[in-house]
Amino acid sequence: MAEQAKQLTAILNSSIGKKVLMSLTGLFLCFFLLNHLYTNLLLYKPLFNEADGGASFNQASHELVTSILVRTVEIVLFASIIFHVLQAIRLTMANKKARPVGYESGAKAKASWISKNMGLTGSVILFFLIVHLYNFFLPYRITGEVGGDSGITLAKQVTLALANPLYSGLYLVGTLLLGLHLSHGFQSAFQTLGLNNKKYESILKIAGNAYAVLVTVGFMSFPVMFYFNILGCADKIQ
């Protein structure tokens, strides 16, 4: 048993093992983003039913918080984010150590800007995530300043946060870089896992780009719609 654990540790610490784990955590985060986007889209329900006032979004968010299954997934999610970031740092450092002198020939020269700057985009996304958690997770889940008897619903907190031009600007930049990050990471994950052969390469590329566009446009719509109060989005949230 000890020998098997040692072998597993050796595999996970290998270059391939790190990439496989990073791919798996990345795909898990991709799934989470779709669910998060669906919940956020409920903020637009008052546009079609003004009486809703953001209640559907508040209820969905509350159900996610009180669900044991979701709480368990949440722990896995935070662990995946931390692991994904740490693995990215380790892989970046390992690549630089292996090739201390950069080269601009062959595949590297043909690589896209996003593929060569995944570390940079990931760092900006991480900063945005921290600010995002500070604005929503902290006051709603920790301090109780939002939700409950506070008088400020989570939906209302969204309108207050997005009324800030600095946060809305950061939201747009963070989401745009997230989309670029996803378009490359989605395809790379399948390639690393050995699921990207010539037969399905074009399909995965289309699926990856479609997913990235969906997530990018979906999330970018919130700062635009709420900051500029298009169609009275902010006014309809209670």
N, C-alpha and C positions, 0 to 999 in steps of 0.2 A: 504493500500500500504506500509506504514511504517512498519507494523507488518510483512508483507511478506518479506520485505527486511531484517528485523531483523532475521527472521527464516532462510532465505537463507544464511546470514552471519554466523549464528550459525552452519549450516550444513557444509559450506565450511571450517570453523575453527575446525570442529571435526576431529578426527583421520582418519575416513573413507573418509570424504570430502577431506582432504589433499592428501590422497593416490589416490583418483579418479582423482583429478585435475593434480596430478603429472603424472599419467598414460596417461591422455589425451595429456598433453604437450609433454610427451615422445614419444608418437605415432606420433604426428605432426612432431617432430624433426626427427623421423625415415623416414617419407615421404620426408622431405627436403633433407636428406642425399642421397637418391636415385637420386633426381633431380640434386643435386650438383655433384654426381659421374658421371652422364650422361654428364654433361657439361664438366667436367674435362677430360673425355675420348676423347673429341674432340682434345685434345693435341696430340693424337696419329695419327690423320689424315695425317699429313705430312709424316708418314712412308709409307703410301700407295699412297699419292699424294704430292710429294715434293713441288710442286708449291703452295700448301696451305700455308705453312710456319707458321701455327698457326692462320690464318685468321678466320677460322671457330670458333675456341675457342674465339677469340676476339669479333667476331660478336655476338655469343650467349651470351657472358658476357655483351656486350653493350645493347643488347635487354632486358636482365633481369633488367638492371639498369634503362632503360628508360620506362619500362612498369609500368603503374599506378597500375595494378593488383599486379604485383610482388613487387612493392614498398610497397603496403598495406600489402602483405603477409610478407614482410621483417620486418615490424614493429611488426607484430604478432610473427614472428620468434624470434626477439630479446627479446620481452616481454616473450615469452615462455621459452627461455634459462634462463633469469633472474629468472623467477618464478620457473622453474624446480630446479635451484640451491638453491634458498631460501627454497623451500619446502623440498629439500633433507636435508638441514641443520636443519630445524625445526623438521623433522621426526627423524633424528639421535639424536638430543638433547632430544626429547621426549622419545625415546626408552631407552636412557641411564638413563634418570631420572626415568623412570618406572622400570628399572632393573639396579640399580647402581652396583650390583655385577654380573659379567658375569657368565654364566653357560655353561657347555659343555656336556649336556646330551640331549637325545631326538632329536627333529628336528634340534636344533641348532648344535649339534655335527655332524649331517649328512649333514648340509648345506655346499655347495661348498665354496671355498676360495673367489670367485668373489661375491657371494651373501652376504658374511660377510664383504666384503671390497668395497661395492659400493661407499661409501663416499670417500675412498682413490682414487679409479680409477677415480671417477668423478672430484676430485680436480686436478689430473694430466691432465685430458682432458680439464678442464676449463683453466688451465695455457697454454696448447697447443693452445686452441682457441684464447686466448688473443694475443699470439705471432703470430698466423696465421692472425688475423685481422690487426695486426701492419704491417705485411709484404705485405698485399694485399689490404685490405679494406681502410686503412688509406691513402696510397700513390695514390690509384686509385680513391677513392670516396671523399676524404677530401682535401689533399694537392695538387693533380694534378701532382705529380711527375711521375706518370705512366699513360699512355694513352693520348689521345688528341694530343697536339703539343709537348709533352715532348720528343718524340723520342724513348721512351721505351714502347713497347706494353705490355699488361697484360700477354700475353703468354711468352714474353721475360723475364718479371719479375719473372715468375715461374722458368725459367731455372736459373736465377741469384740467387734466394733464395735457390733452391735445390742444387746449387753448393757448398753451405756452409755446411760442414760436421756436424756442431752443429745443424743446423736447420733440415737437413735431418734425423739426428739421433733422434731428438725430434719428428719429423713427424712420424717416424717408431714406436717409443714407444707410442706416443699419439694415433696412429691409432690402434695398437695392443690392448691397454687398452680399446679403444672405442669399438672394436669388442667384447671383453669380457663383457663389460658393456651392450652392446646391446643384447647379447645372453641371458643374465639373465633378463634384463629390458623388452624386447619384450614379453616374456612369462608372466612375472609378471604383466605387464599392462593389458593383457587380463584376467588374473586371478582376479585382483582387480576389473575390470569392470564386473565380473560375466560371462564372455564369455568363460571360460575355464572349461568345464565339462569333464567327463571321456571319452565321445565319441570322443571329438576333442583334448584331451590333447596331444596325440602322434603327431597329425598333426601339432598343434601349436608349439610343441617342435622342430619338423623337420623344419618347416617354420622359426622359430626364429633362429635356428642354421644356416640354409641356408642363411638367410638374413645377419646374422653377418659375415659369411665367405665371402659372396659377397662384402660387404662393406669393410671388412678388407683387403682382397686380392686386391680389386680394388684400394683403396687409398694407400696401401703400395707399389703398383707397381710404383707410380710416383717418390718417392725419390730414389728407386732402379734404375729405367730406366734412369732417368735424371742425377742423381749424377754420375753414372758410364758411362753415355752417351751410353748406350746399343743401338745398331742399329743406332747410330748417332742421337738419340732423341733430344739432346740439340742443335746439329749443324743444324738441320733442322728447328728450330724455328727462325723466323726473328723478 
